[in-house]
Amino acid sequence: MFKRSGRFYVYIVECADGTYYTGYTPHIRRRIKLHNAGKGARYTRDRRPVKLVWCKKYRYFKRAFKKEIAIKKLKRAEKERMVNEDKK
């Protein structure tokens, strides 16, 4: 089985309307620039600018992908707790 390894980031951005968007990428700075240029996810295109509020680095793609899915299932309040805990 092939394991994709390297650097994979799971991230949460806060959109201009106060909503959160969660994603994963191997290049976090480039992805944030794409979101703010209107070339990222469809969800963020009309909600620019976005601001990175949470990010975690993973060594394996599969772990990052699973974490992204888990975060997307969380309620807003749970995501806010994650963001606020990371600021401490």
C-alpha positions as CSV (number, residue, x, y, z in Angstrom):
1,M,0.0,0.0,0.0
2,F,1.3,3.4,-0.9
3,K,1.5,6.0,1.9
4,R,1.6,9.6,1.0
5,S,3.9,11.3,3.5
6,G,5.4,14.7,3.8
7,R,3.6,17.8,5.2
8,F,-0.2,18.0,5.2
9,Y,-2.0,20.8,7.0
10,V,-5.6,20.7,8.3
11,Y,-6.8,24.3,8.7
12,I,-9.8,26.4,9.7
13,V,-10.2,29.9,8.2
14,E,-12.7,32.5,9.4
15,C,-14.5,34.1,6.5
16,A,-15.5,37.8,6.4
17,D,-19.0,36.8,7.3
18,G,-17.8,35.1,10.5
19,T,-18.3,31.5,9.3
20,Y,-15.7,28.9,9.4
21,Y,-14.3,26.8,6.5
22,T,-12.2,23.7,7.1
23,G,-9.8,22.2,4.6
24,Y,-6.5,20.4,4.1
25,T,-3.5,21.2,1.9
26,P,0.2,20.4,1.6
27,H,1.0,24.2,1.2
28,I,-0.9,26.3,3.8
29,R,0.4,29.7,2.8
30,R,-0.4,29.1,-0.9
31,R,-3.9,27.8,0.0
32,I,-4.8,30.9,2.0
33,K,-3.6,33.1,-0.8
34,L,-5.8,31.1,-3.2
35,H,-8.8,31.5,-0.9
36,N,-8.3,35.2,-0.7
37,A,-7.8,35.5,-4.5
38,G,-11.2,33.8,-5.0
39,K,-9.6,30.7,-6.5
40,G,-10.0,28.5,-3.5
41,A,-13.1,26.6,-2.4
42,R,-16.4,27.7,-3.8
43,Y,-17.6,28.3,-0.2
44,T,-15.0,31.0,0.4
45,R,-15.2,32.8,-2.9
46,D,-18.0,35.2,-1.8
47,R,-16.9,35.3,1.8
48,R,-13.5,37.0,1.4
49,P,-11.2,37.8,2.9
50,V,-10.5,34.8,5.0
51,K,-8.2,34.6,8.0
52,L,-6.3,31.5,9.2
53,V,-7.5,30.8,12.8
54,W,-6.4,27.2,13.3
55,C,-3.9,24.9,11.7
56,K,-2.3,21.5,12.5
57,K,0.5,19.8,10.6
58,Y,0.4,16.0,9.8
59,R,3.0,13.8,8.4
60,Y,0.6,11.5,6.6
61,F,-2.2,12.4,4.2
62,K,-4.7,9.9,5.5
63,R,-4.5,11.3,9.0
64,A,-4.9,14.8,7.8
65,F,-7.9,13.8,5.6
66,K,-9.6,12.0,8.4
67,K,-9.1,15.0,10.8
68,E,-10.6,17.3,8.2
69,I,-13.7,15.1,7.9
70,A,-14.0,15.0,11.7
71,I,-13.8,18.8,12.1
72,K,-16.4,19.3,9.4
73,K,-18.8,17.2,11.4
74,L,-18.3,19.4,14.5
75,K,-20.8,22.1,15.6
76,R,-19.8,25.7,15.4
77,A,-19.3,25.9,19.2
78,E,-16.9,22.9,19.1
79,K,-14.9,24.5,16.4
80,E,-14.7,27.7,18.3
81,R,-13.3,25.8,21.3
82,M,-10.6,24.3,19.1
83,V,-9.6,27.7,17.8
84,N,-9.7,29.3,21.3
85,E,-7.7,26.4,22.9
86,D,-5.0,26.8,20.2
87,K,-4.7,30.5,21.1
88,K,-3.8,29.8,24.7
